[in-house]
Amino acid sequence: MEAQAREQDALQAAFYAWLDSRRGPEGARVVPPPAGLVAVVRRMHNHQWSWGSYNILASTTNCANDCAYCYMKPMKRRFFGADLEDFTMALDGRRVAKAWRHAEHPKLIMFPSSHDIFPQYAAEAAAVVAKMTAAGHSVLIATKPRRAAVDRLLAEFAPWPAERRARVEFRMTITSADPAVLAAWEPRASPLGERLDCLRAAREAGIQTSVSIEPYLSDPGAVAALVDADATGTVWVGELTGGGTVAGVAPEEVARVRGQYTPAATEALVDRLRGNPKIRWKTSVMRRLIRAVA
């Protein structure tokens, strides 16, 4: 995890340095981003968090949270013929049963990367994390958390030695501090209070914790303030990506969210939150400002 964090920190420092170079005594200047920064942002786009990913939900079934902005649903329909309205989840038994050999070159693996962890599959998820860490890997558990699932995972980790527990980190998704906004975009997912409870429970259990505010659906600063005491690590901020309409969300609500992502609004947001040492910007935010002047 340390090597990945150093790479992330170096990218963010380069991003801030470029923003600072645009400000002179006469105000803002148009300064093209350095070629090196552009290259790293392009290389790391959608790959900032890990050097590998793993899922256990069958490719033909959808994550039951059915978030309005989910990028996997249309992909599953196109490539695997998944029914967009069917949320009867099923596990991929082969992926659950996979034997993980001792890793000569351990990786930081994001698990899962295209679905959340639900209580009915928490035991299988815990078993997969156990096999990954026993093989020497580090695991970034990314999910919109449910308390029953998190408790099952924490029970698995409790007897592990400190070195092994240190290779596990929860990254819990909280896209807004406004329950009404969450209800509009993530109506099947766990409510705000439950997610905050899960974050606190993991921190109190001695497991590393971090937060994903991606996509940020309202002011991410409000979320960062809510999670500050219980996020022991980073707080990631990213945009809603993709174009067109979003099924199930009122057009005016979609317009409100997308209206947050203008270059001027994005730069103002970065300036406002850059003093928070936990904040990390996803490449979607960096690209917004790079493309405005490139």
Secondary structure, 3 states (H helix, E strand, C coil): CHHHHHHHHHHHHHHHHHHHHCEECCEECCCCCCHHHHHHHHHHCCCCCCCEECCCECCCCCCCCCCCCCCHHHHHHHHHCCCCCCCCCCECHHHHHCCCCCCCCCCEEEECCCCCCCHHHHHHHHHHHHHHHHCCCEEEEEECCCHHHHHHHHHHHCCCCHHHHCCEEEEEECCCCCHHHHHHHCCCCCCHHHHHHHHHHHHHCCCEEEEEECCCCCCHHHHHHHHCCCCCCCEEECCCCCCCCCCCCCHHHHHHHHHHHCHHHHHHHHHHHCCCCCEEECHHHHHHHHHHHC
